[in-house]
C-alpha cells in the first residue's frame, strides 16, 4: 500500500519492526540470547522512540484534527503498545525463553500490520492536507531528534 509522505517515516520504522518480529518468531533455544540481544538493540535504538512518536504526536494530531476519528482504533493502538511494553519489561526482568520471544514477535507483527492496514489509512483519509502536512512535520522533527 502506498503510504502518504507524512506517515512514511513511521512506515519505514515498521519495516524494521517486522524484521525483528520475524527473527523473534523464529527464535530457537540455541539462539535465545542472541535474538534477545538483537531485539533489545532494536528496542533501544528504534522501537521505544517510535512508540512515543505515535503516542505523543500521531494519535493526538489525528484525533484533534479529525472530528470523526475512530477513538476505538486509537485505543487499540495504545492497548497494543501497552501489551508490547509489558512483554518487553518481562524480558528485561528475567531470562528470556524461546516461547516468550516468539510471543513478542507475534504481538509486534500483528500490531504493525494493524497500524499499516487499518489505522494509518483512517488517519490519511480523515485529515485535510494542511493538517496532515503539519503532523508530518512534527513526526519528521521527532524522528530526527530520536
Buried (B, 14 or more C-beta within 10 A) or exposed (E): EEBBEBBBBBBEBBEBBBEBBEBBBEBEEEBBEEBBEBBBEBBEEBBEBBBEBBBEBBBEBBBEBBEEBBEEBBEBBBEBBEBBBEBBEEBEEEEBBBEBBBBBBBBBBBBBEBBBEBBBBBBBEBBEEEBBEBBBEBBBEBBEEE
